């Protein structure tokens, strides 16, 4: 119970500094749960919001997982958890640092050297939706992930009910669009 209280305090603090105005749920795939946040933040703030919910920006480890995450994003640009911040050209998943084994880069990506150091899904003109390197300061939607507690293996279910809570920014009402449903 103390952990849930601490998490709530962290999330409330985060929500007071970052305006998140959407209702979200965790969606299960394999041994992980994912949440697509339709709030545009820079890569670092997106990582902070994910961490406040006990998760991280998504690490894509397989083609099946990649297809599932793409289906959640509705082909909108969205941050995921890789960057080459620590060493130019050496792309790794962050939190914790993990080697990238599966890739889904657009054929001309990554291409911006020291200017673009964070990974996102991006819709290129007249091409499919692929990974791109973008400046970390740009504001995009993002995908958080966490390991499922029961380590079950299902493909695409949503969590609901018992372990959910609704949180609103201070001085906000449930119907003003500044609330967020979190399912732990």
C-alpha positions in Angstrom: 0.0 0.0 0.0 2.9 2.4 0.8 4.3 1.7 -2.7 1.0 2.6 -4.3 0.8 5.8 -2.3 4.3 6.8 -3.3 3.5 6.0 -7.0 0.4 8.1 -6.7 2.4 11.0 -5.2 4.9 10.8 -8.1 2.2 10.7 -10.7 0.3 13.6 -9.1 3.5 15.6 -9.1 4.2 14.7 -12.7 0.6 15.5 -13.7 0.9 18.9 -12.0 3.9 19.8 -14.2 2.9 18.1 -17.4 -0.6 18.5 -18.8 -1.9 15.0 -19.7 -5.5 15.3 -20.9 -6.3 11.8 -22.0 -7.9 8.6 -20.6 -5.6 5.7 -21.0 -5.5 1.9 -20.3 -2.8 -0.7 -20.3 -3.0 -3.1 -23.3 -1.4 -6.6 -22.9 0.8 -8.3 -25.5 3.0 -11.3 -24.6 4.7 -10.7 -21.2 4.3 -6.9 -21.3 1.6 -4.2 -21.0 1.7 -1.1 -23.1 0.1 2.4 -22.8 -0.1 4.8 -25.7 -0.1 8.4 -24.4 -1.7 10.9 -26.8 0.1 13.9 -25.2 3.0 15.5 -27.0 6.1 15.6 -24.8 9.9 15.6 -25.5 11.7 12.3 -25.1 13.0 13.0 -21.6 9.6 14.1 -20.2 8.0 11.1 -21.9 10.5 8.8 -20.1 9.8 10.6 -16.8 6.0 10.1 -17.2 6.5 6.4 -18.0 8.8 6.0 -15.0 6.2 7.7 -12.7 3.8 4.9 -13.7 6.3 2.1 -13.0 7.2 1.7 -16.6 9.5 2.9 -19.3 9.4 4.0 -22.9 8.8 0.9 -25.0 11.6 -1.4 -26.0 10.7 -3.2 -29.3 12.2 -6.7 -29.3 10.4 -8.5 -32.2 8.4 -8.1 -35.4 5.2 -9.2 -33.6 5.7 -6.7 -30.8 6.5 -4.0 -33.3 3.2 -4.7 -35.2 1.2 -4.6 -32.0 2.8 -1.2 -30.9 2.2 0.2 -34.4 -1.5 -0.8 -34.1 -1.7 1.2 -30.8 -0.2 4.4 -32.3 -2.7 4.7 -35.1 0.3 5.7 -37.4 1.0 8.8 -35.4 4.6 9.8 -34.5 5.4 8.4 -31.1 8.6 8.2 -28.9 9.9 4.7 -28.0 12.8 4.0 -25.6 16.0 4.0 -27.7 18.6 6.7 -28.2 22.2 7.2 -29.1 22.8 9.9 -26.5 25.7 8.2 -24.7 27.7 7.5 -28.0 26.8 8.8 -31.4 25.6 6.1 -33.7 25.4 3.4 -31.0 21.7 3.0 -30.6 20.5 1.3 -27.4 17.3 0.9 -25.4 17.3 3.0 -22.3 16.2 2.2 -18.7 18.1 -0.1 -18.5 20.6 0.1 -21.3 19.9 -2.9 -23.6 21.3 -3.9 -26.9 19.0 -3.5 -29.9 18.6 -6.8 -31.8 15.4 -6.2 -33.7 15.3 -3.1 -36.0 12.6 -1.3 -38.0 14.5 1.7 -39.3 13.3 3.6 -42.5 15.9 2.8 -45.1 17.5 6.3 -44.9 17.5 6.3 -41.0 19.1 7.0 -38.7 20.5 10.0 -40.6 20.9 13.2 -38.5 24.1 12.6 -36.6 24.5 14.7 -33.5 21.2 16.6 -34.1 18.8 13.7 -33.7 19.5 11.3 -30.9 16.1 9.8 -29.9 14.0 7.1 -31.6 10.4 7.3 -32.6 7.8 5.8 -34.9 7.4 8.2 -37.8 5.1 8.3 -40.9 7.3 9.1 -43.9 5.7 10.6 -47.0 4.7 7.9 -49.4 6.3 5.2 -47.3 5.3 2.9 -44.4 5.4 3.8 -40.8 8.9 3.1 -39.5 11.5 4.1 -36.9 13.3 7.4 -37.3 15.9 9.4 -35.3 14.6 12.8 -34.2 15.8 15.6 -32.0 15.0 14.6 -28.4 13.5 18.0 -27.7 10.7 17.6 -30.2 7.2 16.9 -28.7 5.5 13.7 -29.7 3.1 11.1 -28.3 4.7 8.1 -26.7 4.4 4.5 -25.7 5.2 3.2 -22.2 5.7 -0.5 -21.4 5.9 -2.6 -18.2 6.2 -6.3 -17.5 3.0 -7.9 -16.6 2.8 -9.1 -13.0 1.3 -12.4 -13.9 3.7 -13.0 -16.8 0.7 -14.3 -18.8 0.8 -14.5 -22.6 -2.1 -12.9 -24.4 -2.3 -10.9 -27.5 -4.1 -7.6 -27.2 -6.3 -7.4 -24.1 -6.9 -4.3 -22.1 -6.7 -4.1 -18.3 -9.7 -2.6 -16.5 -11.6 -2.5 -13.3 -10.1 -3.4 -10.0 -6.7 -1.7 -10.1 -7.6 1.4 -11.9 -7.7 5.0 -10.7 -8.6 8.3 -12.2 -6.2 11.2 -11.6 -6.8 14.9 -12.5 -4.6 17.9 -12.5 -5.1 20.1 -9.5 -8.2 22.4 -9.8 -9.5 20.2 -12.7 -12.8 18.4 -13.0 -13.4 15.0 -14.4 -15.2 16.4 -17.5 -12.7 19.1 -18.5 -10.3 16.8 -20.3 -7.4 17.0 -17.8 -7.8 13.6 -16.2 -6.1 10.4 -16.8 -7.2 6.8 -16.0 -4.3 4.7 -14.8 -4.6 0.9 -14.5 -1.8 -0.7 -12.5 
